[in-house]
Structure formats: C-alpha cells, structure tokens
Amino acid sequence: MLRATATLVLTTPLPLTEHPAAVYLATLSPGSRATMQQALDAIASLLTDGVADALTLNWAALRYKHTAAVRAALMEKYAPATANKMLSALRRVLKEALRLELIDPLDYARAVDIACIKVTKQLRGRALCESEIAALMDVCLNDPTPAGYRDAALFALLRGAGLRRREVVSLDVADLDLGIGAIKVRSGKGGKDRTVYLPQEAISIIEAWLKIRGDVVGSLLCQVNKAHRVVSKRLTPQAVLFILQKRAKEAQVASFSPHDLRRTFCSDLLDSGVDIVTVQKLAGHADPATTSRYDRRGEETLRRAVQTLKIPGSKRKQ
C-alpha cells in the first residue's frame, strides 16, 4: 500500500464533464468501461490507503513520484499484462486531465514517463486440437435438451467466428444473416463494429438451435432453466465460462479458457494459409501484431514451412 496523501483526495466533487477519469471512461465501450473503472479504483486505493476511488481521487495532482510508486506497487501485485493495462488507463486519465487544462504540460509529461512492465516471452493460453473440439461438440450434440443445442451453437460461434465472450453473449437473432453466414458484431472491443462469417457446419448447428429457441426477437443465446425450457434472457460472460468448464469435464478435455477457442480460430486460419491481415480483421484486432500473439501453431508448422524452400542443385549427384 502507498502512503496516503491528503492532497490527492478531492475535497469538492468535480462535474463529470470536467472529471478526467469520468471523461476517459465515457470514451470506452460498456464492457471495457467496467474493467477500466475497477483498474482506476485500485490505483486510487493504492495512492490513498483505500480512502479514494476513481471519482474521488484528484488525478490532476499526480506527479512522477506518484506514478512511479504506482508502477512499483502494480508490478508486485499483478501479472505484467494486467499491470500494463492498468498503467495504460492511468496514462489515459492523465491525458484527459491535460486536455481539460487541469494539469501543467510539464508535470503531465513527467508523470506519464513511466516504462511498461516487461512481459514474459512465454505465450499464454493454448490452441485446442481437432479431436478436442470434436469431443466437445459430441457431448453437446448428444445432449437432447435445449441446453445441448444451445451449447453446441455457442461452441460453433466461439470456434467458427473467433468471438470474444462478451461479443457472443451480446448477439441478437437480428445480427445473423445465415443465408451468407454473416454475423454483425456490434460494439466489439474498442466500441468497433465488424462483420464476421461462419463456416457452413457452424451455420447448420446454429439453425438447429434456432428451431429449438423459437423466432422470438432478442438474444441469440438464451438461458435454459432447470425444467429444460428456453428463457428469453441473455447469457452472461460468466455463464459462458461455466458452460465451457462443464462441457470440458464431460468430454474429458483438458482445461481451457473461452479465449483459447479464439486462439484456436486465429491459429487454424493462419495454418491454412490465410494472410495475417485478413485474420486480424476477422478477429477484430486493431494491429496485426496482436493477431500474431494468438498464433499457437507448433513446431510441425515451422518444419513444414521450410520444406517449401528450394535450393538449386541440391539433387545433383555428388
């Protein structure tokens, strides 16, 4: 914990239109907003021994000594990727304070001059193999209840379109055009819309679920109650995690996260020869460098790649 500093706590609330944290949070999508507010709350708590939160901390009073201390504290408490995301939020709030003319430009430049925390080179997560995906689909399709059809559709969307958890639960029936296999993803990460496409096998699975679900407007993936009745209520991202854990246990598949299906989507497309820019667009990444971190192709892919190289004269008799 960092030592509390009285000057860092606002004595008079600022209007939300003039509060740097509130202005920054307002630029985010609803999904990102909650996550980043938690990050800012944690930083404010660190700086004030739990006295302030994101909206009661005087962000404009922060100086290099404060941000450097925050970096050190986050480095001890969180994984590098999480700490860097929190530091990014801190920098963005200070930038809003600068734009609102609440902080001197020189003080701002010094305060944000903190290095990112070095991230381990080991890639997180894994890609699922074809047999694991087949086993997961089998346990869903062998479940005759509506939950079985719904969970099969969930896997088809996560694996076949590489959607994020929050994106998949936000889908409405109206977002589908199964005639061409198109899905309109609205307000994805960064608040951006994009269109993705499904393989034919995934379309068939989703059509089977829609026959069970009915043609009521609203959420594509609905809840199923204990009486095995479809309820017109949207699944939550946490429910997606529970469903995947349940089906993995039934299929005797090693533990994986919802994001691992997204990694599998990217890796399989790259392995099939799709260029990285196309994969980037389908995944909704702002930068191809992000897509490259999702690549979980193994050494066999590297071995196959070099076999395409030709060396003139290599077959000449010795």
ABEGO torsion letter per residue (X at the ends): XBBBBAAABBABBBBAAABAAAAAAAABBAAAAAAAAAAAAAAAAAAAGGABBAAABBAAABBAAAAAAAAAAAAAABBAAAAAAAAAAAAAAAAAAAAAGABBAAAAAAAABBBBBBBBABBBEBBBBAAAAAAAAAAAAABABAAAAAAAAAAAAAAAAGBBAAAAAABBAAABBAAAGBBBBBGBBGGBBBBBBBBAAAAAAAAAAAAAAEABBEBABBBBBAAGBBBBBBBBAAAAAAAAAAAAAAAGBBBBBAAAAAAAAAAAAAAAGBBAAAAAAAAGBABAAAAAAABABBAAAAAAAAAABBBBGAABBX
